[in-house]
Amino acid sequence: MKGNVILVGAGPGDPGLLTQKGRQALEQAQVVVFDRLVSPAILALIPPRAEAIDVGKESSHHLVPQDQINRILLEKALEGKRVVRLKGGDPFLFGRGGEELELLEEHGVPFQVVPGVTSALSVPAYAGIPVTHRDFCSSLHIITGHAKAGSELHIDFDALRRTGGTLVFLMGVSSLPNICKGLLDAGMEPSMPAAVVERGTLPGQRKVVATLAELPEKAQEARIKSPAIIVVGKVCGLSDRFDWFDSLPLKGREVVVTRPTDRSGTLSERLRQLGASVTDYPCIRTVARDPSPELDQAIRELDRYRWLVFTSPVGPGIFFDRLRAAGKDARALAGVKLAAIGPKTAAALEVHGLAADLVPEVYDSDNLARAMAGVEGPVLLCRASQGSRALPEIFEKNRIPFVDVPCYDTVYENPDPAPVRALLERPVLVTFTSASTVRGFVESLPGADLSRVLGCCIGPQTAAEAKKYGMTVVTAKEATMESLMECIKEV
């Protein structure tokens, strides 16, 4: 049985510019064939079960020749696999997508094409350059600045000059001097505004704006490298006025996010929206205990408890899964009051139609314990197996009967440490949302010098754990994602 191939344009690099249809195709892929222009943030979306094949083409050097890439797509499809060919930008705009389809069509392999956001439009937009503007131009022209190895550029510079439109050259960094000379020789004004933008739409984006005559020298001084695009036209003069991307508060900051994979999305996305370069480095994950005889027994005896306490957003989901497995629903909690460590945990209860009766003003175990110092028991704690001792100690001190049920375990992940080790060579900000994320981070990097780490911690217990390992620490004013974000912006 034949599989199929989907050419997916990954866009210019910012994962937010990957289309919904492209992401859906990626999530369903069994094989993903990708090149070097696909950003790490998008590669992170490849399902763990999928076979990932790097064919990383570079200028003047193909890690895997094009004809072999075509053959890989065909062979994997003939194995009956769902294959995604993930290409930077748009697959049909100087992306050789048509060449890759020819062999598939000849063998009757089904294929689809998911267009991508092209760098010809998006990169200038991130550099504050509108490629069209009624006051300056009436046309846009996209040209490849890349010639085959051993060949010269064959561009009709005179024709381009006569259009009077904006010119966007893709893959042209190595040819920048020749491109500028060709336009000048064709009669374009030396004072024409021009720009070169490196690593467009990514946190490391850099740009050089100059006159056409000065651009090659200015780009060389700035050591501009591929991938980069060249823009020539009067619209480049608007770059400083319209540059929104370089104005983002976290533009270019390196931030490592250690939250579990299933909970990192919101924080990572918000950081990227503020311009940060985010490395997702999940150091822990939560695993529901199954079997869980202690929790099953507690559910059978729910009518004896006065309070049910959750200390993380994970707890309610696990609890209600076991409740349903026992043939019960929320009605079994009639007469039981609910305590949540913070608003996220309270929101997890609201998913099940329940409102928390108690949420401390400061969202951590110590303050939850103090808030519960005068309650009547018995109390049922439904939490991690390695939870804080604050709650049991306050209950014991105040002679409040309680049962501490471990309903899930926190286990350490084994992420690839190479990207983070490279970041540790210079000061780097790492976010910690629990003491266990600190421990997971440290265990994943044995022998690493953590003195350059600035740990941005969600609460004092987490901060205390980070200090044990020699990290510089700042602590959010409140134990919330919003406060943590403010803390990151201030450091």
N, C-alpha and C positions, 0 to 999 in steps of 0.2 A: 504494500500500500504506500502510495506516495504521500510525502508530507507537503509542506508549503513554505514559501519564503516571503517575508515581509521586509521591504526596505523601509527603514525608519530614519527620518531625519532627526538627529538628536539636538539640533539647534546649535547656537554658538558657544554654549558652556554653562550658562546659568541654568540650574535644574528647573527653575520656575518657568523657563521658556520651552521645556519639553511639552509637546501637546498631550492632551488627555488620551487621544487615540494611540499615540506613540507609547505612552506609559502602559496602557492596557495591553498592547502587543508585547511589550517587554515583560510584563508580569506573567504572561501566558507562555513565554518562550521556553523551549527545551534546549535550544542552542542559540547562543548570541555570538555573532562575529563582529568585532568592533575594531576601530582604528584609533590612532593617537589623538585625534582632535575631539574625542568624546571625553568630557570632563569626569574626574573621579567621583563627583557627587552624583552623576547620572549612572556611572558604572556601578555605584553602590546599590542601585535599584535592580540590578540583575538578580533574579531569584537564586538562592543558594543551590537549588537542585539543578539549575541549568548548566550546561557545558559552556564555558566562556572561552572564546578563541581570539587571541590578540593577533591581529594582522598589521599592527601599527606602522602605517606608511609615514615616512618622513620625506621632506624635500630632497630630491636627488638620491634617496636611499629607500628602497622598499624592503621592509622586514620580510614581507611575503609578497611576491610578484602578483600583479593583477590577475594574470591568467590562472594562477594557483588559487587566489581568492574565489574566482568564479567557480573553479572546480570544487572547492570546499563547500560552497553553497549548494551545488548540485548533489554532491555525495551525501550530505547530511539530509537533504530533502528526500532523496531516494531511499534513505533509511527509515523514512516515515516520520521524521521529526518536524516539529514546528520551529522554523528557523527565523531569527531576526537578524538582519544585516543592519547594524547600528552605525550610522555615518554622521560625522559632524556636519552641522549646517543643514542644507537641503540636499537630498540624494541626487536630484536632477540638475543642480546648479554647480557645474564644474566638479561634480562628485562621482562621475563615471558610473552612475546608477544604471544608465541605459546599457552600458557594456555588460554589467553584471546580470541583466535580465535576458540578454540574447541567448546565452547558453541554456538558461532555464526554459525559455520559450521553445527552443529547439527540441528539448526533451519532454515537453508537455508538462512541466512542473508548474502547479498553480502559484501565482505570486500576487502581491499587492504592494502598493506604494503609499506610505504615510509621509506627506510633505513635512519638512521641518522649517523652523524660523531661520531664515538665511542671515548670515553675518553681514551681508551687504546692506541690510536695512537696520538690523538690531544693534550692531556695534557702533555705527555713527550715532544712533539714538542714545546709547549709554554714554557717549562722549559729548553729548549736547549739540549734535550736528543733525538738523533736519535735512534729509537728502533732497527734498524739494521745498521750495518757498516761492510764492508768487512774485515776491520782489526781486528774486535773484535768478531763477531758472524755470524752465518749463519742461525739462526732460531729465531722465536719470539713465546712466549707461553703466553696465556692470561688465568688467573686462577681467580676464584671467591674466595675471602678471607672471605666470609660470610657464616656461617653455620646456619642451622635452629635453632630456639630457643631451648635450652636444649641439643643441639648436639655438638659434637666436629668436628673440621676440619678433613676431610678425603682427604688428599693430599699426593700423592706419591712423597715426597721430593727427594728421591734418584733418581727417574726417571728424575725429573726436573734438578737435578744437572748434570746428565750424558749428557743432551742435549747440554750443553755448550752455550745455547742461552740466549737471554734477557727474563726475566720473568716480567710480569706485573700482579699485583694482584689488582683486583677491589673490592671495598667495604670491605677492609681489615684493616682499621685503628685499630679497637678494637682488632684485632688478630695479630697486628704487632709483638709483642714479640714472639708469638708462631710461626709465619711464619719464622722469622729470626732464631729462635732456631732450627726449623725443618730443615732448609737448612744447618745450621752449624753442626747439628748432623749427617746430611747425607754426610758430608765431604767437603762442600763448604768452600773456603778460607775465614777466618775472615776478610781479607783485601779487599774482593770483593767490588767494588763501589756499592752503593745503594742510593736510594732517595725516599722520600715521598713528594707528591705534593698536597697541599690543595687548594680547590676551583679553580681548573685548568681552564685556559682560561678566567677567570674573573679578573677584576681589583684588587680584593683582593687576588689574587693568592699568596701563599707562598710555599716555598720549603725548605727541609732540605736534604742536600747531605752529606753522611758519609760512613764509611765502614759498611759492613753487621753487624759486631759485635757491632758497636757503634750506629747504627741507632735507635733502640728502645729508648735508653737513650736520644739521641739528639732530637728525635721527642717529647718526653715527656717534655723536657726542653722548647721546642718551643710551647708547648700546641697545637700541631696539632690535628685538629678535622675533623670529617666527614663533607662533602664528600672529600675524598682524595684517591689517588691511590699510590701504591708502585711499584717501578721499581728496579729490581736487575739485574746487569750485568755490564760489563766493559764499556759499552756506557755511563753509568752515569758519568764517569770521564770526559766526554766532556761538561758537563752542563755549567760550567763557561765560556768556550770558545764560546759556541753557544747560550748563553742566550740573545736573542733579546728582549724578552717581558719585562723583568725587566728594560731594558735600554730605554724604551719609555719615552718621556719627561713628560707625565702626568700620569704615572703608579700609580694607587692607589688614585689619587686626586678625591675628591667628587665634582661633578659639577651638579647644578640644571639648567635645560633649561626651560625657561618660555615662549618660543615662541608658537604661535598657533599650534595645532596638524598638520595642513596641511602644515606648513612651518618649523617645527622643525627638520625634517629628516636630512637635510644636516649638520646642526650644530652638532646635536647629534651624527651622524655617524662619523664625522671627529674627534670629541672629543674621541669617543670610539677607533678609530683607533690609537690615541695617548696614549691609555692606561687608560683614565679617567673612573671613575665609574659615569655614567650619570643617573640622575633621570629626566625623562620627566615630566614636571609639567606645562601643558598649562593653563595659567591664563586668556587668552583672546581669542576671535575669532571674525572674521569679518563677518558681515551679510549684504548682499546686500539689499538695500531698495526696497521693492516691495509691493505695487506700489511706483513709484518714479516720481510724476508729475513734479517736478522741473527739473529732468534730461531729462524727455521726452520732456519738453518744450525747453530746451537748445538744444536738438538734432534737433528739428524742426527748430531752428533758427541758426544752425551752421554757415551759410554763413555770419553772422554778426560779428563773432569772428575772431581776429587776432592770438590769442594764446590759446592753450588748455594745461592745467597744471595737471600733476599727481604727487602725493606726496607719493605713495607707489606702490609696484608691484601688489597690489590687484586692484587698480583703473582701469587699462586698460582692464582687463578681464570683469569687471562689465560694463564698458562703452560700449564695443563692443557687449556685449550680448544685451544691450538695443538698440544699433544702429541696429543690425540685426532684433530685434523684431519690429522696426519701418520700416522695409523693405529697409534699406539702408546698404551700406558697406563703406569701407575705402575711396571710391571716394568722399564721402560727406565731407571729410576733405581737399579737394583741396583748397589751399590758406591759410590753417590754420597751424601755426607753433606749434611744440610740445616741451614741457619742461618736464623733468623728474628729480626727486630729486636725483637720483643716478643710477649706472650702472644696478642694479637689475630691477629697474623700466623701464630703457631704454630697457633692454632685454625683458621685458614683452611687450613692444611696438613692438619689432622686430618680435615677434611671429605672429603679424598681418601684417607683411611686411612693417613696418614703422620705420624710424630712428628718434631719438630725435634730435631736433635742438639745444637744450640747456641742458647741464648737468653741475651743478656747480662743482668746483674743490673740495670743501668740501661738503659731502653729508648730509645736513640737511636743515631744513626749513629756518633758518636764512640766510644761504649762498645762497640758491635758491632765497630768496627774494632780497638779494643784487644784485644777478646776473640779476634779472629782473627789477631792478629799472628804467632802461631807455627804456623799451619796449613800443611799441604802443599798445593801447587797441582797442577794448574791450578784456578782458581776461576771459576765462572760467576755474574756479578751479573745478576739479572733485576729491573729496577727502572725508575723514572721516567726520562725523558730528561733531566730537569734535577735529578738527584739530588745529594746532598752529595758533596764531594770527599774526605771523611774516609776512606772505604774504599779508593778507588784510591791515595790517598797512602800509607796504611799498607802496602798490598801492594807499591807501588813501593819504599818505603823498605826493606822486608824481602825484596825480590827474589822475591816470590811471583807466579808467572805468573797472569794473570787476563784475562777477557774481560768487558767492561762492555756489556751488551745493553740498550738502551732498549726496553722492551716496551709502555710506555704513555706518553702525554703528559698533562701537567696543563695544562688550558686554563682561562682565566678566564671566569666567567659574567657575565651582565649583568642582575643582579636589579634590580627597581624600587628606586631609592635613596630615594624620598620618605619611607617610614616610618622609615628609619634616620637620615636628615637631621633629621627632627623629634625623634628621641630624642637627637641630639647637642646639642640646646639645653640639656641638663642632664647631669649625670654619668651615664654608662651603662657597664655591664659587657659586654665583648665577649669571647667565647671563641675562642681560636685553637689549632688542633690541628696546625699545620704552618706553616713560613715562607711557603709558597705561599698559605695562607689569609690571612695578613697582607697579602701583596702584592695579592691579589685584592680584599680589602676596601678597601685604599687606592686602587687603580685605579678602583673603582666609585664613589668619592666625590671626584672631582677638586675641589680647592680647599677641601675641608671642614676645619674646625678640629677636630683630633683630640686636643686637649689635655684634653678631658673624658672621654676613653675610658680606662677601666681594662681593660687587656688581660690576661685570665687565660690564661696560656700553658702548653702541655703539656710544654715542655722549654726548655732554655737557648738552643738555636738559634732557636726560634720567638720567645722573649723578646727576643733580640738584634735580630731583624728588626723587631719592634714598636717597640723603643726608637728605631730610626732615624727614625721618623715622629712622635716627640714624645709617644708614649703613656706613661702610667703603667703599669707592668708588675708583675704578680705571677706566680710560676712554681710549677707543681705540683711536689711533692717527688719524684714519680715520673712517668714518661711513660705514664700509664694513665688511662682514663676515671674510675676510682674515685678516684685521687689528684686529678684535675682537679675532680671534684665536691667533694671536701673543701676544695680551694683556694677554690672559689667560695663555699662556706658560711662560710669564715673571713674573707673580706674584707668 
